[in-house]
Amino acid sequence: MNNYFKITSTIGGRYFLVAGIAFLFFYILYKNKFISTKIQQRFPAKQDYLREIFYSVITILIFGLVPVIFIFNEDVSKYTQLYKKIDERGWTYFIGIFPLMLFIHDTYFYWMHRLMHHKKLFKYFHLVHHQSTNPSPWAAYAFHPLEAVVEAAILIVFLFIMPVHRLHFFLFFFFMIVYNVYGHLGWELYPKNFHTTKIGRWINTSVAHNQHHQFFKGNYSLYFLFWDRWMGTLRDDYDQQFEKVQSR
């Protein structure tokens, strides 16, 4: 129980810190100053924010269970590839697998995301998240409990396919919540013409994910656009929308 409290406090603290700062900056302090560059010009209603926070708290409670079961329970963790000391594999390995973790998570997310959009699964798993047709930073973790379980399972995937240290998870999931909040921010932070650069055309943006929430179809990726481009699911109007938003 003590481990569970510490883990949920860490996950919840990251969520409220990152989403809270973004919300304070864009939705309260500089709401009027930046309105012209908002992806969707309207703002969500108060009840939308409350719904997103409510489901995010449930998600945090579910997210906290996975490390308790698979990392802090030695009867289970002994079957994983979790290692305790960074020196066991060195700093080169420790740092070097972060790009691989990003690609694996992005791949997992893309295919699970598309599967949850299947008409037989959508209302049970993903509808709650898509109630935010005009998402705010609070939507980052606004999942139905079933979807929260699916999202949390990436930690289990990591534990069983590669050697990982606890610090990997702390740093990786901190980056994940930052990028997730950016994806639901409602503003585009990348510079004009970023989407046409050699690197930028493969990077997922807030515009791309905002389109997914608005139209429910296409743009299924998390960090990158590899799978959307390879599978032909990047929306045809993505480039046009990015340019429209940044031209403001």
HELIX and SHEET records of a PDB file:
HELIX    1   1 ASN A    2  PHE A   23  1                                  22    
HELIX    2   2 LEU A   24  LEU A   29  3                                   6    
HELIX    3   3 ILE A   35  THR A   37  5                                   3    
HELIX    4   4 LYS A   46  PHE A   63  1                                  18    
HELIX    5   5 LEU A   65  PHE A   70  1                                   6    
HELIX    6   6 GLU A   74  SER A   77  1                                   4    
HELIX    7   7 ILE A   86  GLU A   88  5                                   3    
HELIX    8   8 GLY A   90  MET A  116  1                                  27    
HELIX    9   9 PHE A  122  PHE A  125  1                                   4    
HELIX   10  10 LEU A  127  HIS A  130  1                                   4    
HELIX   11  11 PRO A  137  TYR A  141  5                                   5    
HELIX   12  12 PRO A  145  ILE A  161  1                                  17    
HELIX   13  13 ARG A  166  GLY A  183  1                                  18    
HELIX   14  14 PHE A  194  THR A  196  5                                   3    
HELIX   15  15 GLY A  200  TRP A  202  5                                   3    
HELIX   16  16 SER A  206  PHE A  215  1                                  10    
HELIX   17  17 PHE A  226  TRP A  230  1                                   5    
HELIX   18  18 TYR A  238  SER A  247  1                                  10    
END                                                                             
